[in-house]
């Protein structure tokens, strides 16, 4: 009996989970080294703060004397942000991603200035420069993935030819002016540089995102941060709508004539920029937290992909449910914002994601998300039938008046006939954000706009670039074995696919898609490395003994 009891106790003890490994106790020398390192980091931080602050205040004082506080304040903030972004690129990149959806709101709180439209680049440009230097020092590739190198060099070379010969020619040899005509004040070279920055300036974000993510923890931090940003922005967007409805903000309801239908900054309602709210005419165009209403529409469209990805791939049930809530808010804002393109594309993108990622077959996760989403939207439709009907009627009227396919064809034909040379009419000549530096043409579709600026060679080069990016992205996500990473990668690939071949309007030219497209491409290309890390952590005995690629960044 005693033998049986002892055997039972042994088997019981053998089933106990292994005790957790205690953290290794640091030696006195290691503790002192950590303390010295912390002291050094604190000293470097304070030195940088004092130097950048003194430089910023000096420059700000000079600008205050000549241009006033609206020029001085952004200068001081810009020097501080750029200095710290260069010194701490990882934190700056996170700050950059947080700033992007709130940029429009911050811009109009500080002061409406064209320079403030470039404020987010005070985070990004120093990061890109610092990362390039680090990659050079550590002999790491700066262009990631390597497959895009040839088409990227081609489109960059074509764009530089346009900048030098077309913009440079316009600078050195301006068009003749009539006897009684006033010469147009413009800076064609400046226009071209800004146009090049808008066209290809955010491509290095692929590399920035790739090296920002070191492990699964960084990846989850980034994806969950994006969900939090979506929740906050959509919450503020819906609050903006409520403030207009109850009359706290007047909008454009008391204006007359054509002003009832035109977005204006004077009608701004606490967040974002220009808006239209004329309920008597059934017209509403909200900007959310962005400068313009159509930027808000594209934020909602792109956010559909991120909320969907986290909703199906996050390992935490809590975060999957949170993503469901963010997705519901996206749908609600697509209706109340009055943006027809958001109303059409948000549900379309959701269905496209279900089909192309295969999540519709994942019943365990699809059914709770699908049922929850249908219930939330059903309640919203039942409680606001008039609003929903108005938006649907507005969408159908617009579609019948100007079908998108006809509009795109007409834009291609017009710009094919009017482009000046095979290498274009000049960088920035169809870029709306560059209009302060010279005359620009309004081209409302993306590839015709590229055709007008950099000509047929530039269009072919850029099309080759996005083709390679899309194909490489497909191969990348298909190579991933981990289910959660593969699910997220599939969603990001669908996002890249959708934006690469979309030519309706020009989301790749402005926030937030101009940032999200390149940044989340970098996230996608990092996923195979994270997948490999997961395998090594699960089975350390079979792990590759080679050191993981870690960049001091």
N, C-alpha and C positions, 0 to 999 in steps of 0.2 A: 504494500500500500504506500509506504514511504517512497519507494522507487518511482511509482506511478505519479505521485505528487511532485516529486522533484523534476520528472520529465515534463509535467504540465507547466511547472513554473519556468523551466528553461524555454519551452516553446512560447510561453506568454511573453517572457522577456525578449525573445528574439523578434517578436512582432512590433516591439516598441520602435517608434521612429528614431533615427539617429539624432543625437544631441547636436544643437547648432554650434557651429564653430565660433569660438570666442575671437573677437578682434585681437590681433596681435598687439601686445604691449610695446609701446615705443620706448626705445632706449633714451637715456638722457641726451645724448648727442643728436638724435633725430628730433627730439622735442625742441632743443635749442635751435636746430636748423630751421624747423618750421616757424619758430618765433622770429628768427632773423628774416626769413622770407616774408612774413606778414608785415614786419616793420618796414622792410624795403618797399613792399607794394604800397603801403600807406604813405610813405615818404614820396614815392613817385606820383601817386595820385594828388597829393597836396601841392607838389611842385608844378605839375601840369595845370592844376586848377588856378594857381596864382599867376602863372605865365599867360595862360589863355585869357583869364579874366582881365588882367591888366592890358593886354593887347586889344581885347575886344572893347574895353571901356575907352581906350585912347582913340581907336578908330570910330567908335560910336559917337564920341564927343565931337570929332571933326565932322561927321555926317550930320549930326544934330545942328551944327552951326550953319551948314549949307543947305540941308534938305529936310530938316525937321525930325521929329521923333519917329515918324513912320518909316524912315530909312535907318535911323540909328538903332532902334530896338532889334529889328531882324539881323542887323550886322553883328551886334553883340552876341545874340543867341546863336547865329551861324558859326562864329569863330569858336564858341564854346563847344557846340555840337560836333563840328569837324575835328577839333583837336582830340576830343575824347573818343570819337568814332575811329580815328586812326590808331589810337593807343589801345582801345578795347574793341576790336572789330566784331567779336562774337556777340557781345551785349548790344553793340550798335545795330547789328543786323536784326536782332529781335526787336529793338526799338523802331527800326525802319518798317518792319511788318506791322507793328502796332500803329504807327503814324499814318500809314497809307489810307485806311478807311476813314480816319478822322481829319485828314489834311484839309478838306474843304471847310469844315467847321472852324478849325484852328486859324486858317487863313483869314477868315472874315472877322474873327474875334480880335486878332492882332492888328489888322488893317488891310484893306483891299489894295494889294500891290502886285504887279506882274512878277516881281522877284520872289514873292512868297509862294507862287505856284511851283517854284523849284526847290522849296524848303526841304522836301523829303530827300533830295539828292545830297544835302549836307550830311545825312547819315550814310547814304549808299556809296558815293564816290570815294571818300577816304577808306571805306571798307574794301572796295575793289582794288584800290592802289596798295593797301597794306597786304591784302591776300596775294596779289601778283608778286610783291617783293618776297613774301614768305615762300611761295611756290618756287621762285627762282633760287632762293637760298637753300631750300630743302630738296631741290631737284625733283619737284612734283609737277605733273602736267597741269597747266592753267586752263586749257580748253578741254572740257569734259562734256560729252564723250568724245573720243578722238575721231569718230566717224563724221562729225559735223565740220571738221577742220577745213576740208577742201571747199565745200560750198560756202562756208563762212568767209574764207579768204577771198573767194570770187566776188561775193556780193559786197564785201568791204572794199575791195579794189575798184569795183564798178562805181560805188558810191563816192570814193575819193576822187575818181576821174570827174564825176559830175561836180563835186565841190570845187575842184581846182579849175576846170575849164569852163563850166557853165556859171557857177556862182562867182568864181574869180573873174571871168570875163564881164559879168554884169557889174562887178565892183569897179573894175578898171575902165570899162567902156559903157557907161550908163546910156540908156536910150536917149536920143535927141529930144529936146523940149521945144515946143512951138514958141513963137514970139511973145504971146500974151499968157502962156501957160506957166504955172509954178512947178518947178522940179519936185518930184516925189522924194521925200526924205526917207531913205532906207539904207540898210547895211546888208547887202547880199551875202557877204562872207559870214557875218554873224547869223544871218538867217539860215545859211547852209549848215553851220556848225550845230545850231540848235535842232535843225531838221535831222541831221545825222544822229544826234543824241536821242531824239525821239524814235528814229527808225531802228537803230541797232544798239543804242546805249545800254539797254538792260539785258543784253545777251549774257554778260558775265555773271548775272544772278544765278545761272545754272551752276557755275563753279562755286559761288558763294554758298548756295544751299547744300551742295554736295559736301563741302568741307565743314559746314556748320554742324551737320548731323554726325555725331561720333558713334552713337550707339542707340539702342532701342529707347532708352530713357529720353534722349534728345528728340527722337522722332515723335514720341507720344506727347512730349511737352509742346512741340510745334503744332501738331495736329489738333490738340485740345485747346491750345491758345487761339487757333483759328476759329474754333467753335464758339469760344467765349466772345471773340470779336464780332462774330455774326449775331450772336444773341444781343449784345449791347447795341450794335448798329441798327438791327431790325426793331429792337425795343424803342430806340429813339425815333426811328422812322415812323413807327405806329403812333408814338406820342405826338409827333409833329402833325400827323393827320387828325388826331383827336383835338389838339389845340386849335386847328383851323375849323373843325366842325362845330365846336362849342363857342367859337368866336373870340377866343383869347388872342389869336392872330387873325388879322383881317384878310390877308392874302390879296387877291386882285378883285374881290367881290364888289367893291365900291367904285371901280374904275369904269370908264366908258369907251365905246367903240372898239378899235383894234387892240387897245391895252388889256381888254378882258381875256385875250387869247395869247398874250406874250409873256414869257417868263421874265421876271424882273427882280433885281436885288432888293428893291424897296419893299417887296412883299415877303422878304425873308422871315422865317419863323423859327428863331432860336438856333436851329441846327442847319448846317449846309449853306447853300447859296440861293440862287434865283429859283423862283417857283411860280406856278400859276394855280390859283384856286378861285374859280368863278362858278359856283354851284348853280347860278341862274342859267348858265350856258352849258352845264354838264361837263365843264372842262376842269381837269385837275392834273397837274404834273409836279410831283414832289421830288426834291433832290436828296432826301434822307440826310446823311451826314456828308454828302459830296458837294462839289461846286455846282454841278448841273444835273438836271433830272435824268438824262440818258446815261450818265455815269452811274447813278444809283441803280438804274435798270440792269446794267451789266454787272454791277456788284451782286445783285440778287441772282442773276443767271449763273455767274461763276461760283457763288456760294452754294448753289444747289449741288455741285460736284463734291465740294469739301464736306458738306453736311452728310451727303449720301455715303461718302467714303468712310467717314468716322462712324456713322450709324451702323455700318455692316462689318467694319474691320477692327474697331477698338476692342481690346480684350475685356474691358470693364463694362458691365451691364449698365451702371450708372451713366457712363459717358455715352453709351449707345442711346439711352433714353433722352439724355440731354441733346444729342444730335437730332433726335426725332422732334424735340421741341423747337430747335433752331430751324429745321426743315419746314415745320408748320408755320413759323413766323415768316419765313421766306415766301411761302405761298400767299399768306395773308397780305404781306407788303406788295407782292406782285399785283394784287387786286386793287388795294386802296391807293397805291402810288400813282395810278392813272397811266402807267407806262405800258403801251400796247405790246411792245416787243418783249417785256418781262412777262406779261400775261400769257403770251404765246409760247415763249421758250422755256420758262421754268417747268411747267408740266411736261413739255416735250422732252427736255433734257432728262427729267426724272425717268420717263418711260424708256428713253434711249439707254440710260445707265442700267436699268433693270435688264434689258435685253442683251446689251453688249458685254456686260460684266458677268452675266449668268446668275445674278443674285435672285432672279425670279424663281429659280429652281431650289434656292436655299430656303425652304419653307420654315425652318426653325426660327430664322431671323426675319424673313420677309413678312410672314403673317402678322407678328406683333407690331412691326413698324407700319405695315400697310393698313391694318385695322385702326391703329392709333391715329395715323394721318388722316384716314377717311373720316373718322369721328370728329376730329378737330376741325377739318375743313367743312364737314357737313353742318356743324353747329354755326360756323362763321357764315355759311351760305344762307341758312335758315334765318339767322338773326339780321342779316343785311341783304335781302334779296334785291332791293332797288339798286344798291351800289354794284353788285355783281352784274346785274342786267345792263346797267349803264356802261360798264367796262367792256362787256361782250359786244354791245351795239357799236361802241366806238371803234373796237378792233375790226369788226366786220365792215363798217363804213370805210375805214382807212384802207383795208385790204382791197375792197372793190374799187376804190378811187385810184389806188396806185399799187398794183400787185408787185411784190418784191422782185420777182424774176424779171419783169419788164423794166423795172427801175434799174436793176444791176446791168442789164444788157445795154440800156440807153447810156449809162455812165461809161461803160467800156467803149462804146462807139464814139461818144463825144470826146473822150480824152485820148483815144487813139488818133483821132483827126487833129487834135489841138496841141499835142506834145511837140515841142520845138525841134528836138534832135533825138537820135537813137539812144543817147545817154541822158535824156530827160530835159526838163525845163528849169531844173535847179532844185537842190535839196531845200526843203522848208516851204516851197512855193504852194503847197497844198496842205500845209500843217497849220491847223487853226491856232495852236498855242504859240506859234512864231510870228503872228501877225503884227506884234509890236515892233518888229525889226524890218518889216517891208510888206509889200503887197502880196496877198495870198489868195488862192482860188478855193472856193468851197467845193470839195469833192466828197460826197457822202457815202462812198463805198471804198473798201480798203485797197483791193488790188488795182482798180483804176487810179486811185490816189498815188500808189507806188509807181505805176506806169507814167503818170504825169511828171513826177519828181525825178526819177532816175532812169526812165526809158525802158525799152524792151529788155536790155541786158540786165538791168537791175531787177526787174520783175522775175525773169527767168532764174537769176541767182538766188533771190529770196525764196522763190517757189521750190527750188532744189534744196535749200536749207531746211524749210519746214517739212519737205518730203522725207529727208534723211532723219530729221528729228523724230517724226512720227513713226517711221519704220523701225528705227532703233529703239524707240520707246516701247513698241509692240513686242519686239524680241526680248527686251529687258524684262517686262512684266511677265511674259510667258516662261521665262527661265526661273522665276521665283517659286520655291517649293512651300514655304510657310504660308498657310491659308490666309492669315490676317494681312500679311505684307502683300500677298498676291492680290487680294481683294482691293486693298488701297491702291496698289499699282495699276490695276485695271481701271479704276475710276479716274486716276490721273491721266492715264493714256487716252481715255475717252474725251477728257477735257482738252488735251493737246490736239487730238484729232478734230474736235469740233471747232476750236479756235483757228487751227491751221488753215482750214479750207472755208471758213466763214468770210465772206466779203461784204456782208450787209452792214452798213455803217463802218466805223473804224475803231473797234475796241482795242486793237493792238497798239494804237497810238496814244491812248490816255489811261489814266488810273481807272480801275484797279487792274484791268486785264493785262495792261502793258507790263505790270510787275508780276502778277500771279502766273502768267503763261510761262515765263522763263524760270521763275523761282521754283515752281512745283514740278517742272521738268527735271531740275536738279535733284529734287526729293525723290522722284521716280528712279533716276539713275543710281541713287545711293542704296535703294532697297535690296539689291542682290548682296551687297556687302553686309547689310544688317542680317539678311537671311543666313549668310555664312557664319556670322557671329553667333546667331541663335543655335546653330548646329554644334558649334564648338563649345558653347556654354552647356549644352545638353549632354554632350559626350566629350569631356575634356581629354580623355585618354586617346581618342582618335583624332583629336584636333590637329590641325596643321601647325607645325612648330614655328612656322614663319611668323614674324611680328606683324600684327595688324597695322594697316595704314592709318597712322595717327598724325595729324598735323597740329603743330603748336599755334593755335589760332583762336 
